[in-house]
Structures are given as C-alpha cells and as structure tokens.
Amino acid sequence: MWLREYLNDTEYLLIQDKYSEEYLNTIDQNNFIAIYNILKKYNISCLKDVIIKYLEIFLLN
C-alpha cells in the first residue's frame, strides 16, 4: 500500500492494528499527500505520530 512510503514497518503495523484494510483502502492518496504537505509546511512535529493517531484528518477535503 502507498501509505508505507510515509511510515516505517513498525509504524505501518500500528496503523494496520488500529484500522481495517478496507478502511485504509478508502483513503484517497492525493488528498493524503495534500494534507501531509500542509502539515509538513508548518513543521508539525512528530508528523508520523499524527498519521498513526489521527489518520482520519487525512480524509478531510
């Protein structure tokens, strides 16, 4: 899955434990990248922690 590009193996396993594969497949990659870049632009610390804990924000339009 494309989400692995943003997480290491351990972080990805945490995501898989928290969310179903079906749910993960519904995430739009372009939308994720846009929000990821916004957070990165403002130097949000612990960006990977945000992905793991609050993946839902990457579904926002």
Secondary structure, 3 states (H helix, E strand, C coil): CHHHHHCCHHHHHHHHHHCCHHHHHCCCHHHHHHHHHHHHHCCCCCHHHHHHHCHHHHHCC
